[in-house]
Amino acid sequence: MVHVTQLLLVAAAVGSVTAGGSSKPGPTKKKTCKVPYAGKNKDSSPGILATFAKCSSDAIIEFEEPYTYHAWTPMSWLGLSNVDIKLNGNLDLPNDIATVQQKINSTTNQASVSLFLTAARGGDRMLTLPLGPILQTYATPWFYIHGSNVNLIGSTKKNYGQFQGHGQQWWDIGQRILRPQLATFNVSTGTIKNIKVIKPVAWGFNIPGTNVKVSNHFVDAAPNNGTRDQTTSFPFNTDGFNMSGQNITLDGYYGHNGDDCVSVVNGARNIVAKNGYCGFSSHGLSIGSLGRAGAVHTVANVLFENWTMEGAVYAARFKSWTGGQGWAKNVTWRNIKALNVSTAIFITQNYFDQDKGPRPNNTSGTSTAVDNLNFENFEGSLGPNWTDGTCISTPCWNYVQGGDSTQSIIMDLYPGTATNLHFKNIKVHPYKKPYSATTVICDPATLAPGEQDTLGFQCQRGPYVPTKIKGSH
């Protein structure tokens, strides 16, 4: 059972006091605009759009309790300036698959675009740019939010402040065509607070903006009729966050996901994600994927800290494609509790679609380079199953030769392109076995010169043997 109340915090009101009788002007007074509720079985989209058009600056836009506003049309809230969006009621998508597919296929909302799919099981729209590459969208958001100084604030009450996706019916029939992403928050300076995402169809929030703070975020993407190991009703691609922006902090997350809780992707800089719980069958706290089709992708300065990962395929993951370019540097995973996970730490610079054939030759001789990746203070246990309900092909998408559910660390490096990798205090044991039964998969021939001296464990295909990091105290 997922409990929203495990996240909710009591917000404290903070008043500002001007010292010494100063006559400095105060903040701009905001007008309050209440979104009209169309009715129980009526589309509130026209009223929502009219309210955002009328109150796009210096405003408080309120969705009122106890209403669930039917947002039955994809929408963009553009050009917002100094706006607080108070979700004291709820918002929901159409409870009809065909309607959602038709509308997401025809919407003009700006899609989440890249040179690759973050999940090949979900993408299905193509966009061709003049004189440029063919780009593929991995998702188009139902809600696109754009502006500066924008705050999206949910109710502190557990039954309100919800985005309701009605995803269960999609999962039940394995429908992965024309699925919407829930929302894009493309904002310069803003907050997302006390938001609950309930049964999203697939991806949750995309954050390409800058200077964004997220707190007390809740995701329920666990099916009502399945487990992590069943392919029936599996919630494919239900990422909590995809972050490609800069200066983003996530502090406080409780979610049951069927994919990454947090995925940090191309362009991201200065990301902090801390104090979270991720259950059901997450695919981890992830960097990537990066570098598909030889793309030049970069990520820098990321911290994942103080997380519990329960039932995850991976607790921590780095993923770049065979033949990728660019780099990822200065990334730390620290204080991670892994409970019943398939693999605690997984690094690959050679990812490929295993269901489409054998690993392709890296004809470019390139890889997305990694530098200064740190894994510190992992503890917990591995589960008996090395995969989950996403395994719908042979071989499975995450199959690793020799993997047998005893590996706390799997490293699949491209020779000489991974530097300054450090592992400290990794204490994760296999299912119902002692720590001494823990193994690793690592090819010493792929290590850059001198890396073994500072790695922190013996790189081999065999027992996990911690080693002293040369130069550390």
N, C-alpha and C positions, 0 to 999 in steps of 0.2 A: 504494500500500500504506500502510495506517495503522499506525503503530508506537506501541504503548502506552509503550514504553521511553523515548520522547521526553519523557514527562511525569514519570515516577516519580522521586522524590527519596528520599534516605536520611534517615529521621527520626532526630533526635538526642534522646536521653533527657535530660530536665532534672530535676535533683533539687532539692528545697528544703531550705535550711539555716536553722535557727532560731538567731539570734544571741544571745550572752550567756547561754546556758542558760535562755532564756525557757520558761515552762511553758504557752505558748499552745497550745490544742488544735489538733491536726493535722486534715487533711481526713478526712471520714467514710470509713471503710473500706468498700470495695465488695465485695459478694459476686460470685462468678463463676458464671454460669449458661450451660451449654452447650446449644445448641439440638439436640434429637434429630433425627437424619437418618432419614427413614422408609424409604428405599430407592430404588434406581435408577429404578423406574417407579411410584413411589408418591407421593401428595400429602403433603408435609411441613407443610401449612398448620395442621392441628390441633396439632401439636407446637410450631410457631412461636408460635401464639396463646397456648397454655398457658404457654410460657416467658415471654412478655411480660407476661402477667397475674400470674405468680408473682414476677417480678423487675422490677417497674415503677419501683422506686426504689432508689437507692444500689447499683447493680449494673453488672456487665460482662456483656453478653449476646453470646455468641460463636457465629457460624456457622463451623464448623470446615473447614479444608482436609483433604482434597481434594474435598469434597462439593459438588455442585450441588443445592441444596435446591429442590424443586419447590413453588413458591408458586402453586398452581393455584386459589386462591380469593382475591379481593380482600380486603385486611385493613387494619384501623386499629390502630395502636399508640398508645393514648391515655393521657394523664395521666402520662407518664414524668417522672421527677424524678431528676436526677443519674445519668444512665445513659449508658454507653458501649456502642454497638452496633458490634461488631467483625465485619466481613464478611471473614473469612479464607478462606471458601469462596465460592460464588456463589449467586445467586438467579435463578430463571427463571419466566416466565409460561408458560401452556399453549401448546404448539406446535400449536394448532388454532384457526382463526379463529372457527368457530361457537361453540366453548366460551367463548372470550374475550368475544364479543359478548353471549352469554346472561348471563354472570356480571357484566359491567360494566353491563348494563342493569338488573340486579336488586340490585346492591350498595347498601348504605346508607352507603358511604363519602361523606364530604363532597365535593361537586363544586367545581370552580373556577368560580365564578359571577360574571357581570357583566351589564351592560345590553347587551352586544354580544358578537358572536363575534370572537375574534382571527383566526379563519380560517373563512370561511363554508363552505369545502370540507369541514370536519370535524365541525361540531356537529350534534347531532341529538336532544338531549333538552331537554324544556321543564319549567320549574318555576314554578308560580304561587304567589305569596305573598298572604295575605289583606290586603286594603286597600292593596295595593302594586302596583308594575308587574309585568308579566310579565318574568321573568328567564330568560336562556338560558344553559345551561352549555356552555362550549366543550370541557370535558373532565372526566372523573371519574378520579381516580387509582387505580391498582391498590394502591399502598401509601400510606396516610395516616399521617404521623408527627406526634405532638403532645406537647408538654410543655415543660419548662424544664431548662436545663443538660443538653442531649442532644448527644452526639457520634456521628456516623456515620463510621466509619473503615474504609476498605478496606485490603486487603493491599497491600504494596509489590511483590508479585510480579505480573507482567504477566497471567498467566492466572487470577488470582483477584481478589476484590473486585469482581466483575462483577454487574450487573443485565442479564439476557439477555431481550430482548423478542421475538425471532423475527419481526422486522418484515419481513424480505425477502419472505415469502410474501404479505403484505398489499400490498406495493408492486408485486409482479409482476402482480397482477390489478386493481390500481387500487382496492382496497377502502378506502373512507373513511367507512364507516358504523359507529357504535358502537365507535370506537377508544378505548382507554384512554390517559390520561396516565400516565406511569410512576409518579411520586411527588409528594406534597406534603410539604414539610418546614416545618410550622407550629410553630416552636419559638422560645421566648424564651431567648436565649443558647445558642448551639450551634455546632458545626462539621460540615462535610462534607469529608472528606479522602480522597484516593487512590481515588475511586470511578470505575469504568469502566462506561459505558452502551453496551451492545452491541446493535445492530440494534433500537432501540426502534420500536414500532409507529408512534408519533407523538411528541407532546410529551414532554419529559424531566422536569425538576424544576421545580415551582412553589414559590416561597419567599415566603409572606405573613408570615413571622415577623419577629422583631427581634433585632438583635445576633447576626448569623450570619456566620461566616467560612467560605469555601469555598476549597480549594486543591487543586492537582494533579488537576483533573477531566478526564476523557477521554470523548469521545463518538465512536462509530463508527456513523453513520447513512448511510453511503455504500453504494449497492447494489453487489452483486457483478457485475452484468451490465448496467450502464448508465453513462451520462455525464451531466454537468450539463445538456446540451442535449437530452436524450431524454425524452419523456414516458413511455415505457415504463419501468416499475419505478422511477419517481421517488418519493423518500421525503418525501411531502407532510407539512408541519407538524411536522417533527422539530426543534423548538426545543431548544436546550440548556437554557436557563433562562428562566422567566418570573418576574420579581421585582416584587412589589407591597408588600413589607415595608419596614422601616426599619433603617438602620445595617447594611447588608449589604456585605461585601467578598468579591469573587472575585479570587483571585490565583493564576494558573496554570491555563490551559485549553488543551486540544488537541482539536479536534473536526472532523469532517466532517459537515456538516448540510445538510438540505434546506429550512431556514427560518432564523429568527433564531438566531444563537449566543446572544445575550442580548437579551431583550425586557424593557424597564422599563415598567411599566404603572401604571394608576391607583392612587393612594395611596402610591406609592414616595417615600421620602425618604432622602437620604444613602446613595447607592449608589456603590461603586467597583468597576469591573471592569477588571482590568489584566493584562498579560503573557499574551497568548493568541495562538493560531493557529486560524484558522477556514477550513476548506477545503471542497471539493466545490462546493456551490452555496448558500452562506448568503444570507439576505436581510438580513444586516447586524447591526450593533450598533445596536439600535433603541430609540427612545422610541415607545411605542404598540403597537397603535393606541389612540387616545383619542377620546372624544366621539361614539361612534356613537349614532344616534337622539336626538341632542340632549343626551346625558348630560353632567353636570358632572364632569369628571375633572381631577385635578391630579397633577403630578409635580414634584419639586424636588431640586436638589443631586445631580447625577449626573456621574461622571467615567468616561470610557472612555479608557484610556491604554496605549500600547505593544502594539498588535495588528498581526498580519499577516492580511490578508483575501485569500484566493486563490480565484479563480473565483466570487466573490460577485456577486449581482445588484447589491447595494449594499454599500459598506463601512460608511457611516454613514447612518442614516435617521431622520427624524422623520415620523410619520404620524398625522394626525387627520382625522376624518370631516367632510364637509360639514354645517354647522349644529351642530357640537359646541359645548360650553361648557367653562368652566374655564380652566386654564393649565398651561404647563410652563415652568419657569424655572431658570436656573443649571445649564446642561448643557454639558459640554465633551467633545469628541473630540480627543485629542492623540496625536501620534506614531503615525500609522496608515500602514502599508505596504499599498498596494492592488496586487494582482497579477492581471491578467487579469479585472478586475471590469467589470460592465456600466456602472455609474455610481458614482463615488467618493462623492459626497454628494448626498442626495436629501431634500428637504423638501416636504411637502404638508400644507396645512390644508384640503384640498378633496377628500379621498378619497371614492370611491364604487365600487360594484360595476359595472364597465364591461360585464360580461357580461349585466347586467340592463337595459341601456338607457343613454341619454345622461345626462350629469351632471344631477342634479336641481337645481331652483332652490333657493337658500338662502333660504327664505321667512322663517326666523327672524332673518336678518341677523346671526347670531352665528358665532363661530369659537372653537376652542380657542386662546387667545392664547399667544404664545411671547415670552419675554424672556431675554436674555443667553444665547444659544446661540453657542458658540465652536468653531471648527474650526481646528486648528493642526497644522502639520507633517504634511501628507499627501504621500506620494510613491509613484510606481509607474506602472502602465500600465492602460489599458482593454482589454477584450477585444473581439472582433469581433461578439459576439451581445449585444443589449441586453436579452434575457430569458433564460429557462431552461426546463427541463422542466415547470414549473408552468403554462406557457402552454397552456391547454386550451380557451380560449374565443376568440371573435372579436367585438370586439377583445380583445387580451390584457389581463389584469388590470393590468399595469404599462405599458401603452402610453401614450406621451406624444407628442403631435403635434409633429413636427419632430425627434424623437429619432433619432439616426443613429449611435450608438456613438462619437461624438467628445466627448460632454459629460462634463466632470469634475464639474460642478455643475448640478443642476436644482432650481429653486425655484418652487413653485406656492403662492403666498401668498394669504391672504384680505386684502383691502386694509386697511392701517392697523393690523393686529393683531399684527405681528411687529416687535419692537423689540430693539435691541442685538444684532444678528447680526454676528459678526466672523469673517472668513476670513483666515488668515495662512499663508504658505508652502505654498500648494497647488501641487504639482508632479506632476501626473499627465497622461500623454500618451496619445493614441489608439493603437490597435493598429498597429504597424509604421509609425507616423508621428511626426514631431517634435513637441516641445512647442508649437511655433507653430501646429499644427493643432488644438489643444484649443479646444473651444467651451463655452458655457454657455447655459442657457435660464433667463431671468429677466425678468419684466415690471416695468419701473420704475414703472408706474402703481400697482402694489400695495405699493410701499415706503412705510413710515411717514415723515412729514416728518423730514428730516435723516439718514435711514438711509444714503443713498449715501455720505455723508462718512465713515462709520465701517465700511462694509461690508467693504472690502478687495479688491473687484474691481468692474469696471464691470457694473452690472446691465443686461443687454441680451440679445437673442436673436442671438448671434453669437460672435465670438472671445472667449476668456478673456483679459481684460486686468487684471492685478493693479493695485491702486491703494493709495496710502498711506492708512492709517487715521488720520484726523484726531485729534490729541491723543496719539497713541502716540509712543514714543521708540525 
